[in-house]
Every structure is written in structure tokens, then in C-alpha cells.
Amino acid sequence: MTPSSPDYPQFNDADLQRHWRGRTQFTILQNGFGDGVQLLQAWLAWRSDTEAPGRLHYLVIDPQPPTREQLAQWPSALPEQLQQAWPPQVPGYHRLFLTQRKRQLVFTLINGDLLSSLPQLDARIDFFLLRSDQAWNSALLKWLSRLAAPQARVLAQGALPFGRREWQQAGFISENKSEDESNFMPALFSPRWETSSATSHIERKAIVIGAGLAGSAACESLAARGWQVTLIEQHAQAAQEASGNLAGVYMPAISRDDNPTARLTRAAFLFAQQVWARSGVFDRARQAGQACGVLQVARDAEQADAFEQAARHWNYPAGYAQWLSADEASARLGMATGSGWFFPTGGWLRPAIVCEAMLEACGDRVQRHFQQTASSLRRTDDTWQVCNVDGKMIAQAPVVILANGMHATRFAQADSLPLQAIRGQVSHLPASALPDLPFVLCGDGYLTGAVDGVISMGASYDQDDDPALRIDSHRGNLDKLGQLLRQPELAATLTSAANDMPLSGRVGFRCVSADRLPLIGSLPDDAALASAGEVQLRDVPRQPQLHGLLACASRGLIWAPLAAEILACHLEGEPAPLAKDLLGLLDPARFALKAHRHGRR
């Protein structure tokens, strides 16, 4: 990509300052990144203005954004913080936090074309910076009006194929009094029709139930925005149930057709690392884990062929994903293994340490109520009250977030959610029993790095509720070890040893939804939906300010931060970190809507 600043709208600091002053947040949208001059100029104007909003969102849509190496060579001298955080050149949304004390600039790069990306934006835009693009058409102009906040300003450069009349029909009026078609810009969004308010104003207080990865991430995301949060947990410490394993693996998923799971896990994997950096998870003193890389070994010849086909089709940047033949993978590992995907920035983490880091980052904005069991919810006026088993109120707030996995269904307002508990047994091996591995191995199972001399290996997927360790699950995990290392004799030796002296380990229960995707957002009101007619997902009646961060299954490490960001953006009226089609796949009301439609038929 070649820098082309002259093709981009020109503005000065005053253009921004007179629009954003008095606001708590402000959103700019630009199509095409160029050489970053516009972003740099807005950043400097925001940083130097003491009356600027505390949160500035800057969104860029670009089908071929620059690489990190290109950024370093360009004359615009973009800040080192942005260059270091710059994402790999892979499709989708990339959200970067660029901070200055208690204020935050949030940069979202949308790697995609204008025609498909603009209609998928879930945002209210205050300032448009538009340049010529062959994709511009009348349908996209209508999308601009749908995205525009009241009094949104538009600056355009180059040949946008719209005349004065078309702009005016879309609700934009020229600030230039000349009747010359070429002098329509700058313009303001001031339609003749009434526009709806972007957000409802609620007191910025919330109750989060559950202090695992999901609940801790929810606390961190809200506290970063200035919310006061009450955290209720039935155990004495955080991360004691599904998030309580000794170690967990973090990595994306890849598919030849880039299916929703691949798109979602890619976004979650890359975003989680932003939150971990913000929360100090990787501070050396924490010893939270290692970003040592992950090798996903193909389970058989068919999957190996699928991996290779996907690698040839997508040609991902080496810094994101590399396909390795069996010989290449074995050479890197130092012992025999199969072909597979290598993720250089993947690794393993201790979930309890991650939770601790996110909660510590909240400071005094989180009040902890541990060893208290939330058993019921009641709504009084505009406030939720969370009560214990005796009906005594533990806390109250206008917003409640259920992040307590399967326990969410104990509440009447959430008892119809299709959640299932899947038993997962992890086997703990002495680190001395295996060669020292340079990176994480996974496939049907996984091997993490050592925590206090213990390697985690697992995990089983069992359809029962037995909380005790079982030899059959240990054997199953050991069988997976043979697939990963291509050393059946090692697995046989360990299995024999396990028969003589049972391995240690841990049993946890993953919370899984009916379609294996998380539930993120406002919970449906089943009673109100029952009496509704034919409705779309966005129109499903909801429980007022009752939300879920549930069913993260085996990917809680990466799902939790993105889920928390999705919910926080919804509550604050900020641009969503995902496209609307993917947000719909995570909406907790999707199951209720499907049942409602089936019942009507």
C-alpha cells in the first residue's frame, strides 16, 4: 500500500474540538488508512485538548491496511505504541487501546472492503472522513445516514458519486453556502426526520455474579470506563470452578472457509492480548504463563490435508499462523510429531492469575462480596436486587451481569437458557516425565508448560456429572499424548505408571451452549416474547438491564475479554468490537427466537 495523504480529507484541530467538547466520548470513521496522517492529527489534537472527551474511538475501514513493517518506514512518524500494537494483516476487526493517563483513544482497524464492512458496523459516528472509492453507491450513502449521530460532520475528498440532492435526501446539509456541486463539503447530518437517541442514560453501577474469567473480565472492562462494580462470588477466591484449571491454552482456530468460529476466535485471540497487556497479565513478577507459541497437530491425514489447503488459500502472515509439515514441526519440537498450524503468539496461561490481574486493575472501582451465594433476582422500579437463599439482599444496582456459568440457570430470569455442563478432567504430569517442550502442543488434547513442576494434559469431554478423578479419563488423556508426540511407547509407559499410581489432576465443568457459541448480551424476556408476533432478533423483548456472559466452553481465556468488551460497548453506546452478523451469533436471545418461530409455525 502506498501512502496517499493528498487523497484524504484535510481538517484542523478546531474542526474536531468544537464538535467533541462537552462530550464523554466521540467517534470518527475513516475509509482507508492512507499513511496515518489523519489518525496522528486527531490523536495529537485530542491529547492536547484538556476539554476533549475521555474516550475517543477512531475507526478505519481498509481492505489492505499496511503492515507493521510499512508503518515503521513511513514519514508520518506514528507513535511507537501504535506500531508495536499493530495487528497482523488478517480479516476482521482489530481493536487497539492507546492510552494517556485516565483517558483512552481506542483505534479499531476493520480489515475489509467498504461495500461489505460499512453495513456491518454497529456504531454511531460523530465525524466522517471519506475518500473516493469505487465501491461508493446510493446504498452505502443510506448506511452513512443510519450510522450518523445527530449533528455528525462529514468531510470528503475526491470523487464521491453523490450530488447535492442525494446528500440532502440522506439527511446531510452543506455547511458551504455555494450552490456549486463540488463545494458541498463540509456537511452536517441534520435530517428532516426524527432520529433516535443512541443510548439510554443509566447510573454507571453494575453487579457482576461470578468471579471466573468472564466475571473478572466484565469487572475490568467496566471499571476501565469508570463504572462502580459489585462482584458477587460464592467461593472464597476467584477462579474456583470452570476457570480454576492450573493452566490453559490460548490460540485461534482456522478453517478453509473462514467460518464463524474461525472469525470469532481470531478476533477473540487478538483482542484478549490487548486486555492482558492493559491489565499487566504478562508482568514478569506474576509468572502467569508463557507466550511461547502453540502447535496444533493434525489428528489424522484428512485434517492434515485440510490444514494445508487452508494455509495455501489464506497465506496468513507468519507472525499470526504458519503451516508446518511433519518434518518442519518435528525439527522445531525436537522430537517426532505431525504436521499442523503453528501460532507464534499463542501460549499458555494460569487462569487464576489472569483473573487476579484483571481484578487488581479495577482498583477501588470493584467491591468484592465473596463467599456469598446469589440465589434470586428481583426488580424494583429501575433497580435489580440480588438476594441470597434466605431472600436477604446482597446488593442492588440498575445493571446485573450473569457470569457464573451453569449457575446462571438457578435464576428464574435465565432458567430457559440452553446451557449444558460438559465434564473436563485434566491430568497432571510431573514435568520430569516428559522432555522439555519449546512450545505448547495441542490437537485432540493439549500439553501446557509446567506450573510448579506440573504439566497439564487434557482434557476429557465427558457427558456425566462425576466430580471425582477417574482412571478412564486419565487414560483418554494419555492416548491423546500419543497422537501429539507420535510416541506411543511414551504414552504406554505413562499409562502403565498411572495404573500403578493414579495421576493427580482436576475435574471442571465447562458451560456450553446448544450451538457451542457463547451467550453475550441482554437476556430475553420469554413471557413477553410469547405474546409477540413475528419479530427479528433485534426486536426480541429483553429483561431490563439483565445481561449474560456465559458459555465460554473451552476458550474462556480468549472469549472472556472480548465478551466483556462487547457488553461494555453496548452499555456505553460505543462502537462494537465485532461486525453485526457475528454479534447476532452470540446474542443470548437467538435460542428463544428460534423456539418462538418454531412455535408459531
NORCOR-V677746 format. One record per backbone hydrogen bond with DSSP energy under -0.5 kcal/mol. CO is the residue of the C=O (numbers start at 1). NH is the residue of the N-H. If there is no record, write none. Layout:
co=CO nh=NH
co=CO nh=NH
This chain:
co=4 nh=7
co=5 nh=8
co=12 nh=15
co=12 nh=16
co=13 nh=16
co=13 nh=17
co=14 nh=18
co=16 nh=19
co=16 nh=20
co=17 nh=21
co=20 nh=23
co=24 nh=55
co=26 nh=57
co=27 nh=126
co=27 nh=127
co=28 nh=59
co=29 nh=129
co=30 nh=32
co=30 nh=61
co=33 nh=36
co=36 nh=40
co=37 nh=41
co=38 nh=42
co=39 nh=43
co=40 nh=44
co=41 nh=45
co=42 nh=46
co=43 nh=47
co=44 nh=48
co=45 nh=49
co=46 nh=49
co=48 nh=50
co=49 nh=52
co=51 nh=22
co=54 nh=104
co=55 nh=26
co=55 nh=57
co=56 nh=106
co=57 nh=28
co=58 nh=108
co=59 nh=30
co=60 nh=62
co=60 nh=110
co=61 nh=32
co=62 nh=65
co=62 nh=112
co=67 nh=71
co=68 nh=72
co=69 nh=73
co=70 nh=73
co=70 nh=74
co=71 nh=74
co=74 nh=77
co=79 nh=82
co=79 nh=83
co=80 nh=84
co=81 nh=85
co=82 nh=86
co=88 nh=90
co=92 nh=111
co=94 nh=96
co=94 nh=109
co=96 nh=98
co=96 nh=107
co=97 nh=99
co=98 nh=105
co=100 nh=103
co=103 nh=100
co=104 nh=56
co=104 nh=106
co=105 nh=98
co=105 nh=107
co=106 nh=58
co=106 nh=108
co=107 nh=96
co=107 nh=109
co=108 nh=60
co=108 nh=110
co=109 nh=94
co=109 nh=111
co=110 nh=62
co=110 nh=112
co=111 nh=92
co=113 nh=117
co=114 nh=118
co=117 nh=120
co=118 nh=121
co=120 nh=580
co=121 nh=123
co=122 nh=576
co=125 nh=149
co=126 nh=153
co=127 nh=29
co=128 nh=130
co=128 nh=155
co=129 nh=31
co=130 nh=157
co=133 nh=136
co=137 nh=141
co=138 nh=142
co=139 nh=143
co=140 nh=144
co=141 nh=145
co=142 nh=146
co=143 nh=147
co=144 nh=148
co=147 nh=125
co=149 nh=152
co=152 nh=189
co=153 nh=128
co=154 nh=186
co=154 nh=187
co=155 nh=130
co=157 nh=132
co=158 nh=160
co=159 nh=161
co=160 nh=162
co=163 nh=167
co=164 nh=168
co=165 nh=169
co=166 nh=170
co=167 nh=172
co=168 nh=171
co=171 nh=190
co=173 nh=188
co=175 nh=177
co=180 nh=183
co=181 nh=184
co=184 nh=175
co=184 nh=176
co=186 nh=175
co=186 nh=176
co=187 nh=154
co=188 nh=173
co=188 nh=190
co=189 nh=151
co=200 nh=202
co=203 nh=205
co=204 nh=228
co=205 nh=399
co=206 nh=230
co=207 nh=401
co=208 nh=210
co=208 nh=232
co=209 nh=403
co=211 nh=239
co=212 nh=216
co=213 nh=217
co=214 nh=218
co=215 nh=219
co=216 nh=220
co=217 nh=221
co=218 nh=222
co=219 nh=223
co=220 nh=224
co=222 nh=225
co=222 nh=227
co=223 nh=226
co=227 nh=229
co=228 nh=206
co=229 nh=231
co=229 nh=367
co=230 nh=208
co=230 nh=232
co=231 nh=369
co=232 nh=210
co=233 nh=371
co=233 nh=372
co=235 nh=371
co=241 nh=244
co=248 nh=349
co=250 nh=347
co=255 nh=258
co=259 nh=263
co=260 nh=264
co=261 nh=265
co=262 nh=266
co=263 nh=267
co=264 nh=268
co=265 nh=269
co=266 nh=270
co=267 nh=271
co=268 nh=272
co=269 nh=273
co=270 nh=274
co=271 nh=274
co=271 nh=275
co=272 nh=276
co=273 nh=277
co=274 nh=278
co=275 nh=279
co=276 nh=280
co=276 nh=281
co=277 nh=280
co=280 nh=283
co=283 nh=286
co=283 nh=287
co=284 nh=287
co=288 nh=350
co=290 nh=292
co=290 nh=348
co=293 nh=440
co=294 nh=296
co=294 nh=343
co=295 nh=297
co=295 nh=442
co=296 nh=341
co=300 nh=304
co=301 nh=305
co=302 nh=306
co=303 nh=307
co=304 nh=308
co=305 nh=309
co=306 nh=310
co=307 nh=311
co=308 nh=312
co=309 nh=313
co=310 nh=314
co=311 nh=315
co=317 nh=320
co=317 nh=321
co=322 nh=324
co=322 nh=342
co=324 nh=340
co=325 nh=329
co=326 nh=330
co=327 nh=331
co=328 nh=332
co=329 nh=333
co=330 nh=334
co=330 nh=335
co=339 nh=298
co=340 nh=324
co=341 nh=296
co=341 nh=343
co=342 nh=322
co=342 nh=344
co=343 nh=294
co=343 nh=346
co=346 nh=293
co=347 nh=250
co=348 nh=290
co=349 nh=248
co=349 nh=351
co=350 nh=353
co=350 nh=354
co=351 nh=355
co=352 nh=356
co=353 nh=357
co=354 nh=358
co=355 nh=359
co=356 nh=360
co=357 nh=361
co=358 nh=362
co=359 nh=362
co=360 nh=363
co=362 nh=365
co=363 nh=366
co=365 nh=229
co=366 nh=368
co=367 nh=231
co=369 nh=233
co=372 nh=374
co=373 nh=375
co=376 nh=387
co=378 nh=380
co=378 nh=385
co=380 nh=383
co=383 nh=380
co=384 nh=397
co=385 nh=378
co=385 nh=387
co=386 nh=394
co=386 nh=395
co=387 nh=375
co=387 nh=376
co=388 nh=391
co=392 nh=388
co=395 nh=386
co=397 nh=384
co=399 nh=207
co=400 nh=547
co=401 nh=209
co=401 nh=403
co=402 nh=549
co=403 nh=215
co=404 nh=407
co=405 nh=408
co=406 nh=409
co=407 nh=410
co=408 nh=411
co=411 nh=414
co=411 nh=415
co=412 nh=415
co=414 nh=417
co=417 nh=419
co=418 nh=514
co=420 nh=422
co=420 nh=512
co=421 nh=423
co=422 nh=510
co=423 nh=462
co=424 nh=426
co=424 nh=508
co=425 nh=460
co=426 nh=506
co=427 nh=429
co=427 nh=457
co=428 nh=504
co=429 nh=455
co=430 nh=433
co=431 nh=434
co=435 nh=437
co=440 nh=295
co=441 nh=447
co=442 nh=297
co=445 nh=443
co=446 nh=458
co=447 nh=441
co=449 nh=456
co=450 nh=452
co=451 nh=454
co=453 nh=431
co=454 nh=451
co=455 nh=429
co=456 nh=448
co=457 nh=427
co=458 nh=446
co=462 nh=423
co=462 nh=464
co=465 nh=467
co=470 nh=474
co=471 nh=475
co=472 nh=476
co=473 nh=477
co=474 nh=478
co=475 nh=479
co=476 nh=480
co=477 nh=481
co=478 nh=482
co=479 nh=483
co=480 nh=484
co=481 nh=485
co=482 nh=486
co=487 nh=490
co=487 nh=491
co=488 nh=492
co=489 nh=493
co=490 nh=494
co=491 nh=495
co=492 nh=496
co=493 nh=497
co=494 nh=498
co=495 nh=499
co=496 nh=500
co=497 nh=501
co=504 nh=428
co=506 nh=426
co=508 nh=424
co=508 nh=510
co=510 nh=422
co=510 nh=512
co=511 nh=553
co=512 nh=420
co=513 nh=516
co=518 nh=520
co=519 nh=550
co=521 nh=548
co=523 nh=543
co=524 nh=526
co=525 nh=529
co=526 nh=530
co=527 nh=531
co=528 nh=531
co=529 nh=532
co=533 nh=535
co=536 nh=539
co=537 nh=540
co=541 nh=525
co=543 nh=546
co=545 nh=400
co=545 nh=547
co=546 nh=523
co=547 nh=402
co=548 nh=521
co=550 nh=519
co=552 nh=555
co=553 nh=556
co=555 nh=558
co=555 nh=559
co=556 nh=560
co=557 nh=561
co=558 nh=562
co=559 nh=563
co=560 nh=564
co=561 nh=565
co=562 nh=566
co=563 nh=567
co=564 nh=568
co=565 nh=569
co=566 nh=570
co=567 nh=571
co=568 nh=572
co=569 nh=573
co=569 nh=574
co=579 nh=583
co=580 nh=584
co=581 nh=585
co=582 nh=586
co=583 nh=586
co=583 nh=587
co=584 nh=587
co=586 nh=520
co=587 nh=590
co=588 nh=591
co=589 nh=593
co=590 nh=594
co=591 nh=595
co=592 nh=596
co=593 nh=597
co=594 nh=598
co=595 nh=599
co=596 nh=600
co=597 nh=601
